[in-house]
Structures are given as C-alpha cells and as structure tokens.
Amino acid sequence: MIAAPRLAERLGAAQLLLKCEFGNPTGSFKDRPISIGITKAVEFGRDTVIVASSGNAAASVAAYAARAGMRAIVLVPENTSAEKVSQTLFHNAALIRTRGTFSDCYAVGLELTQSAGFVNMSTTFLNPYTVEGNKEIAFEIHVACAQADASAGESTLPANHEPHEIFVPVGAGPMLVGISNGYRDMLRLGLCRSYPAMVAVQAKGCRPIAAAWENGATEVQAEPNPQTIAKGIGDGLCGYAEDGTHTLRAVRTTGGYAVTVSDAGILEAQRLLAETEGLFVEPTGAAGLAGAMNAAADGCLSGKTIVVILSGHGLKDRVEPDGDSPLVDATSRAVLSALKETARD
Ligand SMILES: *Cc1c(COP(=O)(O)O)cnc(C)c1O
C-alpha cells in the first residue's frame, strides 16, 4: 500500500492509501483468485482448466496453469487488448477469441465445463475457491493499516485502525465480495473491530449493480450491451445477474454504496496516477480512483481515510500516451529546442 497525500488533498480526504494490486506476478489482482483456483485443481488431480475472461484472468490462468503443468483453454471477446492476448499466448494457453461479449464467453465456458469435464476458472462466483483468494487483499490492507498506525506520530486512521471506505472496480464483484469476506473473517476472529464500507465502482456504460443500488432494488438486472473502455469491468452479467445481486448484498452489509464513472473520468484518473504518483495502471485499474473522485465531488470523503484498489498494470491495455515524443538530430541544440516546443502547461 502506498500513501498518496497530494491526491488525498485533492479529494478532500484525510488520507488516501493506494492498494497496488497491479504488482502481482501477471500484473493484475486476478492472480489472487487464480492462484488458489489452480492450486485446488492440482489438488483434485485435474489436468485441464477453462476460463472466460476479458484478458487479465486469461493471462493469469495461462501463467499459473503453465507453472502447474496443466492445459489452459481461454475464451476472450474479440476486442480483448492485444497486450493481454500476447501475454496469454506467451504462456502457451489455447486461446480462442469469440465474436461475442464476456457473458457469451462465460456461457460457452460453462457448457464445456459440464460436457467436457474441465475445471472452470471464470472469476465470477462459479468456482468456490477462486473468491477465497481475494480475501488476501483485505488481510494485507488490515496489516498495512495497523503498521502505518503503529509507526505514525499522529495517526490519520480511525481508532479502529481500519479505513472508512474501500473503493473497488466491480465487474461481477468477486473482488469486492472477497475483500468483504476477508474482513468478515477477521471480525469473527477478533482481529479487527469494524467493517470498512465497500464502495462498488462501475462504468456508466455497464452499471447493472450500480443501477440496482440507485433504484434501491434488491435484485440486479443484466445489461445486454456493455460499453466502456474499462473492459475488465464491462461485464453485463447476462445469464448470471444473481452474481450482481450477491455483490449488491455485500455492498449493503458493509454500509457501502455504488458509484458510476465515465470513460473520460477513468482516463483522467489514469493520467493523475501516472503524473502525480508515478503509478501506471490500465483504465480498469484506474476506475476505483475515478469513483473516489466522483464521491469527493459530492463531498462524501471529507475527514475520511480511504483505500483505492489499483487492480491492473498500465502495460496491459491501450498503451497510448498523451504527450508526443519528437524525433530530432542527436545534438544538444536540437534537444533543447525540442524541449522548448514540448514544454507542457
Ligand atoms: C476483473 C477485473 C476487475 C473486476 O473484478 P471482479 O472481481 O470481476 O468484479 C477489476 N479490475 C481489473 C483490472 C480486472 O481485471
């Protein structure tokens, strides 16, 4: 976890802590669920796993299956980022691109799981083991907060040592539910004293869970046509809307809420992280901060300590920088004159 005091000030929050889940072995938090899922598949003596993915679970399954000596079959929508496709192919998975959405891939994966007897690693709530892996994020947040509190002269954390709110980018929501379950376990064991509120962040173009939250509904409805640059959370939940309902319940249980973010807001958050904190995350990985920026605009964060999950590395998607890189002769003069021209703001 990294403290980001300048961004905290911008948000009007007492403290902002960034949980850097893009530092996992394959560059996204998906290594949390998948490492557990593959470990259990090995334990059960299985040799083939299948996963539907928007790209990050694909790369993770491919890598962990390679290490375990298993065959990995990976189904992704055709618009999956070239970087994630190439990462998956490097690990020698059988990668099939389909003309369909994530939900379509999910349905095919489920069918093949039942007919061909593969182990399903799709990171929804299908595999009972994968969600468990996400608890680790809660454990690490708890430990980092306790340590920060012990070493800080004047603490900005609440008296119970836990953050007030945790902002999580949400597709179907197993990451959010896993973090919430991790806190539930720590509460039961007497290791902590309160639930941080879980804040579900969804894209405006794919907001089934946020829509249900805003309408005060108890059940989530599927979104047949997801549209967002944050493809890791572009999950319309078609055919498994009850997964969204499960996530919505976790949001309510923890006293949390849902926020939506525009693609422009996501790109702004991605740029801010890179420019002010030196952290390069993919658009989906920046959605949590975009959500916190929206909550801040509504005045919701004043005096609070918040954690934002940064869920995926910037090298994984849409690597298109803002600035240009001029090409000049290799002389100091040419470089100095180019510097003058590119000086920004
Ligand atoms: C999958 C993914 C999410 C969404 O997580 P869920 O557990 O499916 O809700 C968020 N960020 C990134 C980078 C992802 O790959």
PDBQT file of the ligand as one rigid body, heavy atoms in Angstrom, charges set to zero:
ROOT
HETATM    1  C1  LIG A 401     -11.558  -8.442 -13.475  1.00  0.00    +0.000 C 
HETATM    2  C2  LIG A 401     -11.107  -7.086 -13.140  1.00  0.00    +0.000 A 
HETATM    3  C3  LIG A 401     -11.847  -6.250 -12.276  1.00  0.00    +0.000 A 
HETATM    4  C4  LIG A 401     -13.214  -6.643 -11.760  1.00  0.00    +0.000 C 
HETATM    5  O1  LIG A 401     -13.143  -7.600 -10.766  1.00  0.00    +0.000 OA
HETATM    6  P1  LIG A 401     -14.387  -8.528 -10.423  1.00  0.00    +0.000 P 
HETATM    7  O2  LIG A 401     -13.893  -9.373  -9.305  1.00  0.00    +0.000 OA
HETATM    8  O3  LIG A 401     -14.681  -9.319 -11.673  1.00  0.00    +0.000 OA
HETATM    9  O4  LIG A 401     -15.524  -7.666 -10.059  1.00  0.00    +0.000 OA
HETATM   10  C5  LIG A 401     -11.301  -5.048 -11.897  1.00  0.00    +0.000 A 
HETATM   11  N1  LIG A 401     -10.090  -4.635 -12.361  1.00  0.00    +0.000 NA
HETATM   12  C6  LIG A 401      -9.369  -5.390 -13.218  1.00  0.00    +0.000 A 
HETATM   13  C7  LIG A 401      -8.063  -4.862 -13.700  1.00  0.00    +0.000 C 
HETATM   14  C8  LIG A 401      -9.834  -6.636 -13.626  1.00  0.00    +0.000 A 
HETATM   15  O5  LIG A 401      -9.102  -7.380 -14.462  1.00  0.00    +0.000 OA
ENDROOT
TORSDOF 0
